[in-house]
């Protein structure tokens, strides 16, 4: 069943929707917060247009580099952002591809972000991403707080 291989995370950020959306589509901003807690950004390239490619290399606390990439499928500022997501095994090969859909809802000067990622190969892969995204969104909240 694909529902159990779908990840949904909803989080409220104390920042206006335009600011939250911009931080997802601006390469310089994304490089400052993208990645799980404890990871650092090695490189971040984003061609934010439908059909444009994004690629990020992150370094884990133990020094291992992890690369993810995808293609933007939909950009409806500031309400919705959709892109594919796959781990890069080498420059010519990616792992299983999922689709990430972000919705940004205005909530009285704050922004409710809903992240939906599907369909994972396994429930374990979904759970690994839940941990990664949770840490990433924690870093994102800290980034937004510094910007306000």
C-alpha positions in Angstrom: 0.0 0.0 0.0 1.5 3.3 -1.0 -0.1 5.3 1.9 2.3 3.7 4.3 5.2 4.6 2.0 4.2 8.3 2.0 5.7 10.8 4.3 3.7 13.8 5.5 5.0 16.4 7.9 3.2 19.6 8.9 5.0 22.4 10.8 4.1 26.0 11.7 6.8 28.6 11.2 6.8 32.0 12.9 7.4 33.9 9.6 5.3 35.3 6.8 4.6 33.0 3.9 6.5 35.0 1.3 9.6 34.8 3.5 9.2 31.0 4.1 8.7 30.3 0.4 11.7 32.5 -0.6 14.0 30.5 1.7 13.1 27.4 -0.3 13.8 28.8 -3.7 16.8 31.1 -3.1 20.0 29.2 -3.5 22.0 31.3 -1.0 19.3 30.9 1.7 18.8 27.2 1.2 22.5 26.6 1.5 22.4 27.9 5.0 19.7 25.6 6.4 19.3 22.6 4.1 20.2 19.2 5.6 19.6 17.2 8.7 20.8 18.6 12.1 24.6 18.4 12.3 25.2 18.3 8.6 26.9 21.1 6.7 26.3 22.3 3.1 29.2 21.5 0.7 27.4 22.8 -2.4 23.9 23.9 -3.4 22.8 24.6 -6.9 19.2 25.4 -7.8 17.8 26.3 -11.2 14.3 27.3 -9.9 12.0 27.0 -12.9 9.8 24.2 -14.1 12.2 21.6 -15.6 15.1 23.2 -13.8 17.5 21.0 -11.8 18.6 21.3 -8.2 21.5 19.5 -6.5 22.9 19.6 -3.0 25.9 18.0 -1.4 25.9 17.7 2.4 28.5 16.5 4.8 27.5 14.4 7.8 29.1 14.9 11.2 31.3 11.9 10.5 32.6 13.5 7.3 30.7 11.5 4.7 29.3 13.4 1.8 25.7 12.8 0.7 24.3 14.1 -2.6 20.7 14.6 -3.6 19.2 16.0 -6.7 16.0 16.5 -8.5 13.9 18.5 -11.0 11.4 21.2 -10.3 7.9 20.1 -11.5 5.7 23.0 -10.2 6.4 26.5 -8.8 3.4 28.5 -7.7 4.8 31.2 -5.4 4.1 31.5 -2.6 1.6 28.6 -2.2 3.2 25.5 -3.6 6.5 24.0 -4.7 6.9 20.5 -6.2 10.2 18.7 -7.1 11.6 15.2 -7.5 14.1 13.9 -5.0 16.7 11.2 -5.4 20.0 10.3 -3.8 22.9 10.4 -6.2 25.0 7.3 -6.2 27.4 8.7 -8.8 27.1 11.5 -11.4 25.5 9.1 -13.8 23.2 7.2 -11.5 20.5 8.1 -8.9 18.6 6.0 -6.5 14.8 5.7 -6.2 13.0 8.9 -7.1 10.3 10.4 -5.0 8.1 13.4 -5.4 8.1 16.2 -2.8 5.1 18.5 -2.6 5.4 21.6 -0.3 2.3 23.7 0.4 2.6 27.0 2.2 -0.5 28.2 4.0 -0.9 31.7 5.6 -1.9 31.4 9.3 -2.2 34.9 10.8 1.3 36.1 9.9 2.8 32.6 10.4 3.2 29.9 7.8 2.0 26.3 7.9 4.2 24.2 5.8 3.1 20.8 4.7 5.7 18.5 3.2 4.5 15.4 1.4 7.0 13.0 -0.1 6.0 9.8 -2.0 6.3 7.0 -2.9 9.2 5.5 -1.0 10.4 2.0 -1.8 10.0 0.9 1.8 8.5 2.1 5.1 12.1 2.1 6.5 13.2 4.5 3.8 10.2 6.7 4.6 11.1 6.7 8.3 14.8 7.6 7.5 13.5 10.6 5.6 11.2 11.6 8.4 14.2 11.9 10.7 16.2 13.8 8.1 13.4 16.2 7.3 12.6 16.8 10.9 16.1 17.8 11.6 16.2 19.9 8.4 13.0 21.7 9.4 14.4 22.4 12.9 17.4 24.0 11.2 15.0 25.9 8.9 13.0 27.3 11.9 16.3 28.5 13.5 17.3 30.1 10.2 14.0 31.9 9.9 14.3 33.1 13.5 17.7 34.6 12.8 16.3 36.4 9.7 13.4 38.1 11.5 
